[in-house]
C-alpha cells in the first residue's frame, strides 16, 4: 500500500490519494499506448475464444474481424516488450545477463503454458509457443532496428515456403492438440507441433517477434513514428489482401483446388475457412494454399496482413495516449511535445491496466473460461463478464497491491535473479545497425 497515512478527509490527503492512483494506473515510466494496444489484443483474443466467428449458416460474425489479428498483435507487442524490458540490463550488464533473464522468463512461460494446457478444452493456449519464442529472441538482443526489420521482412516471406516444403516432404500431419505436460512423454511430436504443425507455429510466428523487436527501438512518443506506423500498416494490410485475392482468382482451376482441399481436410467450405482460418498451418496437398490470407494459415499474406493491422493499432493507441498525456500542458512544461506523461492517460485504464499484466489476465481468462462455459450465459454476456472481471481485477491489483501483475512479478523476480548470476560485462552495447 503506497497511499499516505493521513486521513482522506483533507484536501491534501485527497490530492495524495489521487496522485497515487494516477502513478499506479498511468505511471510516467511506462508507455500507456503500448499497454492499451496490448489490452486490445487480449480482449480481442478473449472475444474469439467465446463468441463464434461464423453463424450456423456459415456467415461471418462481427467478431470474425479479430480472428488471427488479435493474437498477431499480442505477439508483435511481445517483441516490443522484449526490447523495453531488456534494454537497461543489456546496457549495464551485457548480452549474457540480458539473455539469461529473457531465457528464464521464456522457460517459466513455457511451464505455465504446459500446465494450462492440462485442463483447457476451449482455448488453443499460445503460452508454450510464446515462451519458446522468448528463448529464441535472446539471440537477437544485440541486433539493431534495421537489422531486425530486414530479418523480419525476409522471415515472413521465406518461412511459409519452408514450412510448406518440409511438411509436404515428411508428410507431417497437422497437430490440433493443445501443448500440455503429458505431451512431454513424446518430445519429438511436441517440438514438431510447437515449431511446425500446431496452431502457432514458431517457425512463422517468430516473424512477429522480430518485427516487434525492431519496433521496440523506435520512439513511440513521437507523432511521426505513430502516423508512419498507421500509414505503413494500412498499406501492408491492403496489399496483402489485394495480392492474395488476385492470386487466388487468377486461375479458376487453382480456386477449385482450394475448395476441394478444404472439404477433404476440414469438412468445411473454403469460404468458411477464409473466415475462421486453418488452425495454424495449411494443408500441403496443393501449393495454392500459399496464396490465401485467411487467419491462422501461416502464409506470407496472412503474416504481412496481420503485421499491418498490428502497426495500425499500435500507432493509433500511442497517438491517443500521447494526446491525452500532453493535454493541458504548456510549451514550457513540454517543449518537445514528446513527454506525454500527463494524468490524462488515466482515461485509458480500462485497456491499459489489463494490458500491463498480460500473462496474469490471459492465464486467468483461460482458467475462468472453464468455469463460465458450464453455465448457459450466452456468448456476449459471457464475454462481458470476462472483460469486467479482467478490468476490475487488474485495477484493484495495480492500485492496492503492486504495479506489476502477480505472474509478472514472479517472472520479474525469477528472471532478474538468474540474470544476476551471470557476470556483468561492461561495454557490450547493442549494434546500431
C-alpha positions as CSV (number, residue, x, y, z in Angstrom):
1,X,0.0,0.0,0.0
2,X,1.6,3.2,-1.1
3,X,-1.0,5.7,-0.2
4,X,-0.2,8.3,2.5
5,X,-1.0,7.7,6.2
6,X,-3.1,10.8,6.6
7,X,-6.9,10.5,6.7
8,X,-8.7,11.1,3.5
9,X,-10.8,13.9,4.8
10,X,-8.4,16.7,3.9
11,X,-7.8,18.2,0.5
12,X,-4.1,17.4,0.9
13,X,-4.7,13.7,1.5
14,X,-7.3,13.6,-1.3
15,X,-4.7,15.0,-3.7
16,X,-2.2,12.5,-2.5
17,X,-4.7,9.7,-2.9
18,X,-5.5,10.8,-6.4
19,X,-1.8,11.2,-7.3
20,X,-1.2,7.7,-6.0
21,X,-3.9,6.3,-8.3
22,X,-2.5,8.1,-11.3
23,X,1.0,6.9,-10.5
24,X,-0.2,3.3,-10.3
25,X,-2.5,3.2,-13.3
26,X,-0.6,5.6,-15.6
27,X,3.0,5.6,-14.4
28,X,5.4,8.0,-16.0
29,X,7.9,5.3,-16.7
30,X,5.5,3.2,-18.9
31,X,4.2,3.8,-22.4
32,X,0.5,3.6,-21.8
33,X,-0.1,3.5,-25.5
34,X,1.7,0.1,-25.8
35,X,-0.2,-1.2,-22.7
36,X,-3.5,-0.1,-24.3
37,X,-2.7,-1.8,-27.6
38,X,-1.8,-5.0,-25.6
39,X,-5.2,-4.7,-23.8
40,X,-7.0,-4.6,-27.1
41,X,-5.1,-7.7,-28.2
42,X,-6.1,-9.5,-25.0
43,X,-9.7,-8.5,-25.2
44,X,-9.7,-9.5,-28.9
45,X,-8.3,-12.9,-28.1
46,X,-10.9,-13.4,-25.4
47,X,-13.7,-12.5,-27.9
48,X,-12.5,-15.1,-30.4
49,X,-12.4,-17.7,-27.5
50,X,-16.0,-17.1,-26.5
51,X,-18.0,-15.6,-29.5
52,X,-18.5,-17.7,-32.6
53,X,-16.7,-16.4,-35.7
54,X,-19.4,-17.8,-38.1
55,X,-23.1,-18.3,-37.8
56,X,-24.9,-21.6,-38.2
57,X,-25.4,-20.6,-41.9
58,X,-21.6,-20.2,-42.3
59,X,-21.7,-16.4,-42.5
60,X,-19.1,-14.2,-40.7
61,X,-20.0,-12.6,-37.4
62,X,-18.7,-9.2,-36.3
63,X,-16.0,-10.9,-34.2
64,X,-14.5,-12.6,-37.2
65,X,-12.5,-9.5,-37.9
66,X,-10.5,-10.2,-34.8
67,X,-9.5,-13.8,-35.9
68,X,-5.8,-14.1,-36.2
69,X,-5.3,-10.3,-35.9
70,X,-5.6,-10.2,-32.1
71,X,-3.1,-12.9,-31.4
72,X,-0.7,-11.4,-34.0
73,X,-1.0,-8.0,-32.3
74,X,-0.2,-9.8,-29.0
75,X,2.9,-11.4,-30.5
76,X,4.2,-8.2,-32.1
77,X,3.8,-6.3,-28.8
78,X,5.7,-9.1,-27.1
79,X,8.6,-8.3,-29.4
80,X,8.4,-4.6,-28.3
81,X,8.3,-5.6,-24.7
82,X,11.4,-7.8,-25.0
83,X,13.4,-4.8,-26.1
84,X,11.9,-2.5,-23.5
85,X,12.4,-4.9,-20.7
86,X,16.0,-5.9,-21.5
87,X,17.4,-2.6,-22.6
88,X,18.7,-1.5,-19.2
89,X,20.2,-4.9,-18.4
90,X,21.7,-5.1,-21.9
91,X,23.4,-1.7,-21.5
92,X,24.6,-2.2,-17.9
93,X,25.3,-5.9,-17.6
94,X,25.9,-7.1,-21.2
95,X,24.2,-9.6,-23.5
96,X,24.8,-12.6,-21.3
97,X,23.0,-11.2,-18.4
98,X,20.1,-9.9,-20.5
99,X,19.8,-13.2,-22.4
100,X,19.8,-15.2,-19.2
101,X,16.9,-13.2,-17.8
102,X,14.9,-13.4,-21.0
103,X,15.5,-17.2,-21.4
104,X,14.4,-17.7,-17.8
105,X,11.3,-15.7,-18.5
106,X,10.6,-17.7,-21.6
107,X,11.0,-21.1,-19.8
108,X,8.7,-20.0,-17.0
109,X,6.1,-19.1,-19.6
110,X,6.5,-22.5,-21.3
111,X,5.9,-24.3,-18.0
112,X,2.8,-22.2,-17.3
113,X,1.5,-22.9,-20.8
114,X,2.0,-26.7,-20.3
115,X,0.1,-26.6,-17.1
116,X,-2.8,-24.5,-18.5
117,X,-3.0,-27.0,-21.4
118,X,-3.9,-29.7,-19.0
119,X,-7.4,-28.5,-18.2
120,X,-8.5,-26.3,-21.0
121,X,-10.6,-27.6,-23.8
122,X,-11.8,-24.3,-25.3
123,X,-8.6,-22.3,-26.0
124,X,-5.5,-23.0,-28.1
125,X,-3.2,-21.7,-25.5
126,X,-0.4,-19.7,-27.0
127,X,2.0,-19.6,-24.0
128,X,4.2,-22.5,-24.8
129,X,4.9,-21.2,-28.3
130,X,5.2,-17.7,-26.8
131,X,7.8,-18.8,-24.3
132,X,9.9,-20.7,-26.9
133,X,10.0,-17.5,-29.0
134,X,11.3,-15.6,-26.0
135,X,14.1,-18.0,-25.7
136,X,15.0,-17.7,-29.4
137,X,14.7,-14.0,-29.2
138,X,17.6,-13.9,-26.8
139,X,19.9,-14.5,-29.8
140,X,18.8,-11.2,-31.4
141,X,19.0,-8.9,-28.4
142,X,22.1,-7.1,-29.7
143,X,20.7,-6.6,-33.2
144,X,19.7,-3.0,-34.2
145,X,16.3,-1.9,-35.5
146,X,17.4,-2.0,-39.2
147,X,18.8,-5.5,-38.9
148,X,15.8,-6.7,-37.1
149,X,13.5,-5.1,-39.7
150,X,15.3,-6.6,-42.6
151,X,15.4,-10.0,-40.9
152,X,11.7,-9.9,-40.2
153,X,10.9,-9.0,-43.8
154,X,12.8,-11.9,-45.1
155,X,11.4,-14.2,-42.4
156,X,7.7,-13.6,-43.2
157,X,8.4,-14.3,-46.9
158,X,10.7,-17.3,-46.7
159,X,9.4,-19.3,-43.7
160,X,5.9,-20.1,-45.0
161,X,7.6,-21.6,-48.0
162,X,10.0,-23.6,-45.8
163,X,7.2,-24.8,-43.6
164,X,5.1,-25.9,-46.6
165,X,8.0,-27.8,-48.2
166,X,9.1,-29.5,-45.0
167,X,5.6,-30.6,-44.0
168,X,4.9,-31.8,-47.5
169,X,8.2,-33.7,-47.8
170,X,7.9,-35.5,-44.5
171,X,4.1,-35.8,-44.7
172,X,3.7,-34.2,-41.3
173,X,0.1,-34.2,-40.2
174,X,-1.4,-31.0,-38.7
175,X,-1.4,-31.0,-34.8
176,X,-4.6,-29.9,-33.2
177,X,-3.7,-30.9,-29.6
178,X,-3.0,-28.1,-27.1
179,X,0.6,-28.5,-25.7
180,X,0.5,-29.8,-22.2
181,X,2.6,-31.6,-19.6
182,X,1.5,-35.1,-20.8
183,X,2.9,-34.4,-24.2
184,X,6.4,-34.3,-22.7
185,X,6.3,-38.1,-23.0
186,X,6.5,-37.5,-26.8
187,X,9.2,-34.8,-27.1
188,X,9.6,-35.2,-30.8
189,X,5.9,-34.8,-31.5
190,X,5.6,-31.9,-29.1
191,X,8.5,-30.0,-30.6
192,X,7.2,-30.6,-34.1
193,X,3.8,-29.3,-33.1
194,X,5.3,-26.2,-31.5
195,X,7.6,-25.4,-34.3
196,X,5.8,-26.6,-37.5
197,X,2.4,-28.1,-37.3
198,X,0.5,-26.5,-34.4
199,X,-1.8,-23.6,-34.0
200,X,1.0,-21.0,-33.5
201,X,4.0,-22.5,-35.4
202,X,7.1,-20.9,-34.1
203,X,8.8,-21.0,-37.5
204,X,6.5,-18.4,-38.9
205,X,5.4,-16.7,-35.7
206,X,8.9,-15.7,-34.9
207,X,8.5,-13.1,-37.6
208,X,6.0,-11.3,-35.3
209,X,8.6,-11.2,-32.5
210,X,11.3,-9.9,-34.8
211,X,9.2,-7.1,-36.2
212,X,8.1,-6.2,-32.7
213,X,11.7,-6.1,-31.5
214,X,12.5,-3.7,-34.4
215,X,9.6,-1.5,-33.4
216,X,10.7,-1.6,-29.8
217,X,13.7,0.6,-30.7
218,X,11.5,3.4,-32.0
219,X,10.3,6.4,-30.0
220,X,6.6,5.9,-29.8
221,X,6.2,9.3,-28.1
222,X,6.8,11.0,-31.4
223,X,3.8,11.7,-33.6
224,X,5.8,11.0,-36.8
225,X,6.5,7.5,-35.6
226,X,2.9,6.8,-34.8
227,X,1.5,8.2,-38.0
228,X,4.1,6.3,-40.0
229,X,3.1,3.1,-38.4
230,X,-0.6,3.8,-39.2
231,X,0.3,4.6,-42.9
232,X,2.6,1.7,-43.4
233,X,0.3,-0.7,-41.5
234,X,-2.7,0.3,-43.6
235,X,-0.7,-0.2,-46.8
236,X,0.6,-3.7,-45.8
237,X,-2.9,-4.9,-44.8
238,X,-4.5,-3.7,-48.0
239,X,-1.7,-5.0,-50.2
240,X,-1.7,-8.4,-48.6
241,X,-5.5,-8.8,-49.1
242,X,-5.3,-7.4,-52.7
243,X,-2.5,-9.7,-53.9
244,X,-4.0,-12.7,-52.1
245,X,-7.3,-12.2,-53.9
246,X,-5.6,-11.6,-57.3
247,X,-3.6,-14.8,-57.0
248,X,-6.5,-16.9,-55.8
249,X,-8.8,-15.8,-58.5
250,X,-6.3,-15.6,-61.4
251,X,-6.8,-19.3,-62.1
252,X,-10.3,-20.9,-61.8
253,X,-8.6,-24.3,-61.6
254,X,-6.5,-23.2,-58.6
255,X,-9.6,-21.9,-56.8
256,X,-11.4,-25.2,-57.3
257,X,-8.4,-27.0,-55.9
258,X,-8.6,-24.9,-52.8
259,X,-12.4,-25.6,-52.4
260,X,-11.8,-29.4,-52.8
261,X,-8.9,-29.4,-50.4
262,X,-10.9,-27.5,-47.8
263,X,-13.6,-30.2,-47.8
264,X,-11.1,-33.0,-47.9
265,X,-9.1,-31.8,-44.9
266,X,-11.5,-29.9,-42.7
267,X,-15.0,-30.9,-43.9
268,X,-15.7,-27.2,-44.3
269,X,-16.2,-24.9,-47.3
270,X,-13.3,-22.8,-48.4
271,X,-15.4,-19.7,-47.8
272,X,-15.8,-20.6,-44.2
273,X,-12.1,-21.3,-43.8
274,X,-11.3,-17.9,-45.2
275,X,-13.2,-16.6,-42.1
276,X,-12.1,-19.0,-39.4
277,X,-8.6,-20.0,-40.7
278,X,-7.0,-23.4,-40.9
279,X,-5.8,-23.7,-37.3
280,X,-2.2,-22.6,-37.7
281,X,-1.0,-24.0,-41.0
282,X,-2.4,-25.0,-44.3
283,X,-2.8,-28.4,-45.9
284,X,0.0,-29.4,-48.3
285,X,-2.0,-31.2,-51.0
286,X,-1.9,-28.1,-53.2
287,X,0.5,-25.1,-53.4
288,X,-2.5,-22.9,-54.0
289,X,-2.8,-22.6,-50.2
290,X,0.2,-20.3,-50.1
291,X,-1.9,-17.6,-51.9
292,X,-4.5,-17.3,-49.1
293,X,-4.5,-14.6,-46.4
294,X,-7.0,-16.2,-44.1
295,X,-6.3,-16.0,-40.3
296,X,-4.1,-18.7,-38.7
297,X,-2.9,-20.0,-42.0
298,X,0.8,-19.0,-41.6
299,X,1.1,-17.9,-45.2
300,X,3.1,-14.8,-46.2
301,X,-0.1,-12.9,-46.9
302,X,-1.5,-13.8,-43.5
303,X,1.7,-12.7,-41.7
304,X,2.0,-9.4,-43.7
305,X,-1.6,-8.5,-43.3
306,X,-1.8,-9.1,-39.6
307,X,1.5,-7.3,-39.1
308,X,-0.1,-4.3,-40.9
309,X,-3.1,-4.4,-38.6
310,X,-0.8,-4.5,-35.6
311,X,1.1,-1.5,-36.8
312,X,-2.2,0.5,-37.2
313,X,-3.5,-0.5,-33.7
314,X,-0.2,0.3,-32.0
315,X,0.2,3.6,-33.9
316,X,-3.4,4.8,-33.0
317,X,-3.1,3.7,-29.4
318,X,0.1,5.6,-28.9
319,X,-1.3,8.7,-30.7
320,X,-4.3,8.7,-28.3
321,X,-2.1,8.1,-25.3
322,X,0.3,10.8,-26.3
323,X,-2.5,13.3,-26.9
324,X,-4.1,12.6,-23.5
325,X,-0.7,12.8,-21.8
326,X,0.1,16.1,-23.4
327,X,-3.4,17.7,-22.9
328,X,-3.3,20.8,-20.8
329,X,0.5,21.1,-20.7
330,X,2.2,24.4,-21.8
331,X,5.1,24.7,-24.1
332,X,7.4,25.4,-21.2
333,X,6.2,22.2,-19.4
334,X,6.6,20.1,-22.5
335,X,8.6,22.0,-25.2
336,X,9.2,18.9,-27.4
337,X,5.6,17.7,-27.0
338,X,7.0,14.3,-26.6
339,X,6.8,13.6,-22.8
340,X,3.2,12.6,-22.9
341,X,3.1,11.6,-19.3
342,X,0.2,13.7,-18.0
343,X,-2.7,12.3,-15.8
344,X,-5.0,12.4,-18.9
345,X,-3.6,8.9,-19.8
346,X,-5.6,7.6,-16.8
347,X,-8.7,7.6,-19.1
348,X,-7.2,4.6,-20.9
349,X,-7.1,2.4,-17.7
350,X,-9.9,0.1,-18.9
351,X,-7.5,-1.2,-21.6
352,X,-4.1,-0.3,-20.2
353,X,-4.5,-1.8,-16.8
354,X,-5.2,-5.4,-18.1
355,X,-2.7,-4.7,-20.9
356,X,0.1,-4.1,-18.3
357,X,-0.3,-7.6,-16.9
358,X,-1.0,-9.7,-20.0
359,X,0.2,-13.0,-18.6
360,X,-2.0,-12.8,-15.5
361,X,-5.1,-11.7,-17.4
362,X,-4.6,-14.3,-20.2
363,X,-4.0,-17.1,-17.7
364,X,-6.9,-16.1,-15.5
365,X,-9.2,-15.9,-18.5
366,X,-8.2,-19.5,-19.6
367,X,-9.0,-20.8,-16.1
368,X,-12.1,-18.7,-15.7
369,X,-13.4,-19.9,-19.1
370,X,-13.5,-23.5,-17.9
371,X,-16.0,-22.2,-15.2
372,X,-18.2,-19.9,-17.2
373,X,-18.6,-22.5,-20.0
374,X,-20.5,-24.6,-17.6
375,X,-23.4,-22.1,-17.5
376,X,-25.8,-21.1,-20.2
377,X,-24.8,-17.4,-20.3
378,X,-24.7,-16.9,-24.0
379,X,-21.6,-15.7,-25.9
380,X,-22.0,-11.9,-25.4
381,X,-22.9,-11.9,-21.7
382,X,-20.1,-14.4,-21.0
383,X,-17.7,-12.1,-22.9
384,X,-18.8,-9.0,-21.0
385,X,-18.3,-11.0,-17.7
386,X,-14.8,-11.9,-18.6
387,X,-13.9,-8.3,-19.6
388,X,-15.5,-6.9,-16.4
389,X,-13.6,-9.4,-14.2
390,X,-10.3,-8.7,-16.1
391,X,-10.6,-4.9,-15.7
392,X,-11.8,-5.0,-12.1
393,X,-9.1,-7.4,-11.0
394,X,-6.3,-5.5,-12.9
395,X,-7.3,-2.1,-11.5
396,X,-7.7,-3.3,-7.9
397,X,-4.3,-5.2,-8.0
398,X,-2.4,-2.2,-9.5
399,X,-3.9,0.3,-7.1
400,X,-3.8,-1.6,-3.9
401,X,-1.1,-4.3,-4.3
402,X,1.7,-3.9,-6.9
403,X,2.2,-2.1,-10.2
404,X,3.0,-5.5,-11.8
405,X,0.6,-8.3,-12.1
406,X,1.2,-11.3,-9.8
407,X,2.5,-13.6,-12.5
408,X,4.5,-10.7,-14.0
409,X,6.1,-10.1,-10.6
410,X,7.1,-13.7,-10.2
411,X,8.6,-13.7,-13.7
412,X,10.5,-10.5,-12.9
413,X,12.0,-11.9,-9.7
414,X,12.9,-15.1,-11.4
415,X,14.5,-13.5,-14.5
416,X,16.3,-10.8,-12.5
417,X,17.6,-13.4,-10.0
418,X,19.0,-15.6,-12.7
419,X,20.4,-12.7,-14.6
420,X,22.4,-11.5,-11.6
421,X,24.1,-14.9,-11.5
422,X,25.8,-14.0,-14.8
423,X,28.8,-11.8,-14.5
424,X,28.2,-8.3,-15.9
425,X,30.2,-7.3,-18.9
426,X,30.6,-3.6,-19.4
427,X,30.8,-2.1,-22.8
428,X,28.7,-4.6,-24.6
429,X,26.1,-2.2,-26.1
430,X,23.9,-3.4,-28.9
431,X,24.9,-2.9,-32.5
432,X,23.4,0.2,-34.0
433,X,22.9,-1.2,-37.4
